[in-house]
Amino acid sequence: MRDLFARIRENKGPLGKWASQAEGYFVFPKLEGSISNRMKFQGKEVITWSINDYLGLAHHPEVMAVDAASAAEHGAAYPMGARMMSGHTDFHEQLENELADFVGKEASYLLNFGYQGIMSAIDALVSKDDIIVYDVDAHACIIDGVRLHMGKRFTYKHNDIESLEKNLDRATKMAEQTGGGILVITEGVFGMRGEQGKLKEIAALKSKYNFRLLVDDAHGFGTLGKTGAGAGEEQGVQDQIDVYFATFAKSMAGIGAFLAADQEVIDYLKYNLRSQMFAKSLPMIFVKGGLKRLELLRSRPELKDKLWENVNALQNGLRERGFDLGTTTTCVTPVYLKGSIPEAMALVKDLRENYGIFCSIVVYPVIPKGLILLRLIPTAVHTMEDIQITLDAFSSIRERLENGTYQRLSAAVAAQMEG
Ligand SMILES: Cc1ncc(COP(=O)(O)O)c(C=O)c1O
């Protein structure tokens, strides 16, 4: 019989196979210093464009003071145990009430991690007779949540309402046979390309089809809408979202997440969400810290205004220079260039080493072959100087890409490796 680990020795997975060339630099880089617009990478200062601290709360003095005071008072553990057993406090309830109020829902429930939380929510919301219809480009946590579903599921083409309708037709016919209902799942903002889920168009289909809508608004919460309540508020359909999800890992600069919905849905989830029933409750540092962050989201609109001032300066500057930013309508700023994976690696190295710019790089198979995606995340703490330096650097690296510099550099590296 074969050793179970033989497979993982032979096949390290789609990303793992690049480990020897990429680890420590392109993946698992170590960014040091306080989370801010400038951090250190391998001892050198870089302008950081790869952290989702949209509102700049990670290193905000008032936030850090509350985090430190909570740690001093409660340690990192309190409360211990699952919410249902021994992990419940007034502060958890207070944060839930305030979050629900902020996103315009009757009630909310905290999750100790967004990823597991939304998986568990999908698991709890559907039975084997129900049908899930979801966007094919949905985040991995949604795909994993759907994997737990024992019944039928259909994907629709990314943000394609015609395709959604076609699948709602199929799902409706099937649900009539099984006696179940339909759950549609999309994202408020697709974090890679920066486009918003078409929530308005999806909500409009509710007059024709009977379904409930779950929205993962990880990138929309705090950044979109008049008050920062997210993509639903931005598109004027927050009330049409039946179950709203957002994580604390982005605008809230922490750990944790929440679901918000009608009271009866939250009451049900409290007793059926396996990721919370059988796991430790969110520690007080993140609960009191969450209350402080939410207070700042509500009371300091200038943070979101500054974020958008920076988003507009960066995106307009890039567009004026002829860069292709695809279909983004949010803070997520993707820059598409043409080139091979080795060229992309040489280009990113040049950006980091010679221009002091740290951004994320995405290549095939996440995006089509021959494309390079550089993903920039502007925040409220970036400066106009950061933006100007970055715009100039991007013009320069594009010129080097087009004149074959990175092709030569990557060929030299490849020859060195072979030799
Ligand atoms: C769209 C989306 N959903 C869910 C998650 C997972 O949230 P968490 O980091 O809280 O587990 C992320 C990443 O943070 C995300 O980008």
The ligand as a Gaussian input file, in Angstrom:
#p B3LYP/6-31G(d) Opt

LIG

0 1
 C      -14.173000      38.248000       0.474000
 C      -13.639000      37.666000       1.758000
 N      -14.452000      36.909000       2.518000
 C      -14.012000      36.351000       3.662000
 C      -12.721000      36.517000       4.095000
 C      -12.265000      35.803000       5.337000
 O      -12.317000      36.618000       6.467000
 P      -11.353000      36.351000       7.712000
 O      -10.008000      36.891000       7.358000
 O      -12.036000      37.117000       8.809000
 O      -11.333000      34.889000       7.988000
 C      -11.844000      37.310000       3.349000
 C      -10.448000      37.545000       3.794000
 O      -10.163000      38.130000       4.810000
 C      -12.314000      37.894000       2.142000
 O      -11.513000      38.646000       1.378000

